[in-house]
């Protein structure tokens, strides 16, 4: 008699049929080895995703929702229908590289305190995605905007900041992108799973926050490699600028709910002021490198505007 699967992989899909097919093919070896049971929660796709799963992947458990319930609610639903010791929330735009799941499970055994294990995410072209982050805080905002994160040796790596973190070093982190994360079932259940109020974006931030507060931190495992198309589903719903705005709004709303409106507004204010100062510092570039100046000015102006929105207030908190 074969052992029961250790992992329930919960793939949440929305109009990503071709990517979902590739995702499931990458998980076939894990299912055949008896290591994982694979679930697809389809959020009312109209591209034939659910039919493709029924026709081509009989070994996959399918939940075809009539409404788009979002990511967290979908994973929670899979969690209620499974009893494996590990749960792996997943986007449909990922592919497991051979050995990825085994590496995450091995790390979980070696670090029993860890509530979640996060892999290296590889984007098209082969580069490593910046997928691990610190929790938003006033200290983080000050360190970034005053230049301390760049000036103090090793601080950028300790904070896991983009272009300053070492992606080859396994370590305990605050939180990781939820494209694919392995979560210990008892830790997931203890914190109540995903918060369904965080409907799109920041679900992963919020889960990492609650796991950490429960003494079950997230750990980054460089040896586990997962390919990621990045924003395949949300790019259909939002254009790039709107997607950035939605992501920042979700993070600002999260901060207001979890850390209070005064802290959220102070955080937004520090970041908006930092962008304003950097805009002034760019002025000398205008004549020397006009094209570079225009690009940086547009970027800083956008972030100043978005943080300014957070400064003005939040719907909850």
C-alpha positions in Angstrom: 0.0 0.0 0.0 1.5 3.3 -1.0 2.0 6.2 1.5 -0.5 9.0 1.4 0.7 12.2 -0.4 2.5 14.7 1.8 1.5 17.8 -0.1 -1.7 19.2 -1.4 -0.9 21.6 -4.2 -3.7 24.2 -4.6 -3.4 25.9 -8.1 -5.6 28.9 -8.5 -6.4 29.7 -12.2 -8.2 32.4 -14.1 -8.0 32.4 -17.9 -4.5 31.0 -18.1 -5.3 27.8 -20.0 -2.0 27.3 -21.8 0.1 28.2 -18.7 -2.1 26.0 -16.5 -1.4 23.0 -18.9 2.3 23.5 -18.6 2.0 23.9 -14.8 0.2 20.6 -14.5 2.6 18.8 -16.7 5.5 20.0 -14.4 3.6 18.5 -11.4 2.8 15.1 -13.0 6.0 13.5 -11.7 5.2 14.6 -8.2 1.7 13.1 -8.4 3.0 9.9 -10.0 5.7 9.6 -7.3 2.9 9.8 -4.7 4.5 12.9 -3.2 1.6 15.3 -4.0 -2.0 15.5 -4.8 -2.8 18.3 -7.2 -5.9 20.5 -7.1 -7.1 23.2 -9.5 -9.5 25.8 -8.3 -10.7 27.6 -11.5 -12.1 31.0 -10.8 -14.8 31.1 -13.5 -12.4 31.1 -16.5 -14.0 31.6 -19.9 -11.0 30.2 -21.9 -11.8 26.5 -21.5 -9.4 26.0 -18.6 -11.7 23.8 -16.6 -12.6 21.7 -19.6 -8.9 21.2 -20.5 -8.2 19.9 -17.0 -11.1 17.5 -17.2 -10.1 16.1 -20.6 -6.3 16.0 -20.2 -5.6 15.6 -16.5 -7.8 13.0 -14.9 -5.5 12.7 -11.9 -6.1 16.3 -10.9 -8.9 17.3 -8.6 -10.9 20.1 -10.2 -13.1 22.7 -8.5 -14.8 24.9 -11.2 -16.2 27.9 -9.5 -19.0 29.9 -11.1 -17.6 33.1 -9.6 -14.1 34.6 -9.2 -13.5 34.2 -5.5 -9.9 35.4 -5.5 -6.7 33.6 -4.5 -7.0 33.2 -0.8 -10.6 32.0 -0.7 -9.7 29.4 -3.4 -6.8 28.0 -1.4 -8.8 27.9 1.8 -11.4 25.9 0.0 -8.8 23.3 -1.1 -7.5 23.2 2.4 -10.9 22.3 3.8 -11.0 19.3 1.4 -7.6 17.9 2.1 -5.6 16.6 5.1 -2.0 16.4 3.9 0.7 17.7 6.4 1.7 20.3 3.8 -0.3 22.7 1.6 1.2 24.5 -1.4 -0.7 27.5 -2.7 0.3 28.1 -6.4 -0.4 30.3 -9.3 -1.2 28.7 -12.7 1.8 30.5 -14.2 4.5 28.5 -12.5 6.4 25.3 -13.4 8.2 23.1 -10.9 11.8 22.3 -11.9 12.8 18.7 -11.0 13.6 18.3 -7.4 12.0 21.6 -6.3 9.3 20.1 -4.1 11.7 17.6 -2.6 14.1 20.4 -1.7 11.4 22.4 0.0 10.2 19.3 2.0 13.8 18.6 3.0 14.2 22.2 4.3 10.9 21.8 6.2 12.3 18.7 7.9 15.6 20.5 8.7 13.8 23.5 10.1 10.7 22.3 12.0 10.1 25.8 13.3 9.4 27.1 9.8 5.8 27.6 8.9 6.4 28.1 5.2 9.2 27.4 2.7 9.8 29.6 -0.3 11.7 28.6 -3.5 13.8 30.6 -5.9 11.5 32.0 -8.7 13.0 32.0 -12.2 11.5 34.5 -14.7 11.5 34.1 -18.5 15.1 34.6 -19.7 16.5 32.8 -16.7 17.0 35.6 -14.2 16.0 35.3 -10.6 12.9 37.2 -9.5 13.1 39.4 -6.4 10.5 37.4 -4.5 11.4 37.7 -0.8 10.7 40.9 1.2 10.7 42.6 4.6 7.5 43.5 6.3 6.5 47.2 5.6 7.5 49.3 8.5 8.5 52.9 9.4 12.1 51.7 10.0 12.2 50.1 6.5 10.8 53.3 4.9 13.5 55.4 6.7 16.3 53.0 5.9 15.4 53.0 2.2 14.6 56.7 1.7 17.6 58.0 3.7 20.0 55.8 1.8 21.0 53.8 4.9 20.1 50.5 3.2 22.7 51.2 0.5 25.3 52.8 2.8 25.4 50.2 5.6 27.3 47.1 4.4 25.0 44.0 4.4 21.9 45.9 5.4 20.3 45.7 2.0 20.8 41.9 2.0 19.5 41.5 5.5 16.4 43.5 4.5 16.1 41.4 1.2 15.9 44.6 -0.9 15.8 44.4 -4.6 19.3 44.4 -6.2 20.9 44.2 -2.8 19.8 40.7 -1.6 21.9 37.5 -2.1 19.6 35.0 -3.8 22.0 32.1 -3.1 21.8 32.4 0.7 19.1 30.4 2.4 17.8 32.2 5.4 14.7 33.1 7.5 12.7 35.9 5.8 9.7 37.9 6.6 7.5 36.9 3.6 7.7 35.6 0.1 5.6 35.9 -3.1 2.8 33.5 -3.2 3.4 32.2 -6.7 4.4 28.9 -5.1 5.0 28.5 -1.3 5.0 25.3 0.8 3.1 25.8 4.0 3.0 23.6 7.0 -0.6 22.5 7.5 -0.7 22.9 11.3 0.8 26.5 10.9 -1.7 27.3 8.2 -4.6 26.1 10.3 -3.3 27.8 13.4 -3.4 31.3 11.8 -6.8 30.6 10.1 -5.5 30.3 6.5 -5.6 33.2 4.1 -7.5 36.3 5.2 -10.4 36.5 2.7 -10.6 40.3 3.2 -7.3 40.5 1.3 -9.0 39.6 -2.1 -6.2 40.4 -4.6 -2.6 41.2 -3.8 -0.9 41.2 -0.4 -2.5 37.8 0.5 1.0 36.4 0.7 2.3 39.4 2.8 -0.6 38.9 5.2 -0.1 35.2 5.6 3.7 35.6 6.2 2.9 38.3 8.8 0.5 36.1 10.7 2.8 33.1 10.5 5.7 35.2 11.9 3.5 36.5 14.7 2.6 33.0 15.6 6.3 32.0 15.8 6.2 30.1 12.5 8.5 32.1 10.2 9.0 31.7 6.5 12.3 30.3 5.2 13.9 30.9 1.7 15.3 27.8 0.1 17.5 28.7 -2.9 18.0 25.1 -4.1 14.3 24.8 -4.9 13.7 26.4 -8.3 10.3 27.2 -9.7 9.8 28.9 -13.1 7.4 31.9 -13.0 5.8 33.8 -15.9 4.9 36.7 -13.5 1.5 38.3 -13.3 0.0 36.2 -16.1 -3.6 36.4 -14.8 -3.6 39.8 -13.3 -2.0 41.3 -16.5 -5.2 40.4 -18.3 -7.2 42.3 -15.7 -5.0 45.3 -15.2 -2.5 47.2 -17.5 1.0 47.6 -16.0 0.4 51.0 -14.3 -2.9 50.0 -12.9 -1.5 46.7 -11.6 1.2 48.6 -9.8 -1.4 50.9 -8.3 -3.6 48.0 -7.3 -0.6 46.2 -5.6 0.4 49.3 -3.7 -3.2 50.0 -2.7 -3.5 46.5 -1.3 -0.3 46.8 0.6 -1.3 50.2 2.0 -4.7 48.8 3.0 -3.0 45.8 4.6 -0.8 48.1 6.7 -3.8 50.2 7.8 -5.6 47.0 8.9 -2.6 45.3 10.6 -0.6 48.2 12.0 -3.2 51.0 12.2 -4.0 54.1 10.1 -1.5 56.4 11.7 1.4 54.1 11.0 0.1 53.4 7.4 -0.1 57.1 6.7 3.3 57.8 8.2 4.8 55.0 6.0 3.1 56.5 2.9 4.3 60.0 3.8 7.9 59.0 4.3 7.9 57.2 0.9 6.2 60.1 -0.8 8.7 62.5 0.6 11.6 60.3 -0.4 10.3 60.3 -4.0 10.0 64.1 -3.9 13.6 64.5 -2.7 14.9 62.1 -5.4 13.0 64.1 -8.0 14.8 67.2 -6.9 18.1 65.4 -6.9 17.5 64.3 -10.6 17.4 67.9 -11.9 21.2 68.0 -12.7 20.6 65.0 -15.0 18.2 67.0 -17.2 20.8 68.5 -19.5 23.4 65.8 -19.3 21.2 62.8 -19.9 17.7 64.0 -20.9 16.3 60.6 -21.7 17.5 59.1 -18.5 16.1 62.1 -16.6 12.7 61.7 -18.2 12.5 58.0 -17.3 13.5 58.5 -13.7 11.3 61.5 -13.3 8.3 59.5 -14.6 9.1 56.7 -12.2 9.5 58.8 -9.1 6.5 60.9 -10.0 4.3 57.8 -10.2 5.5 56.5 -6.9 5.1 59.8 -5.2 1.5 60.0 -6.5 0.7 56.4 -5.4 2.2 56.9 -2.0 0.3 60.2 -1.8 -2.9 58.2 -2.2 -2.0 56.1 0.8 -1.2 59.3 2.8 -4.7 60.6 2.3 -6.3 57.6 3.8 -7.4 53.9 3.6 -10.8 52.2 3.4 -10.2 50.1 6.4 -7.9 50.0 9.4 
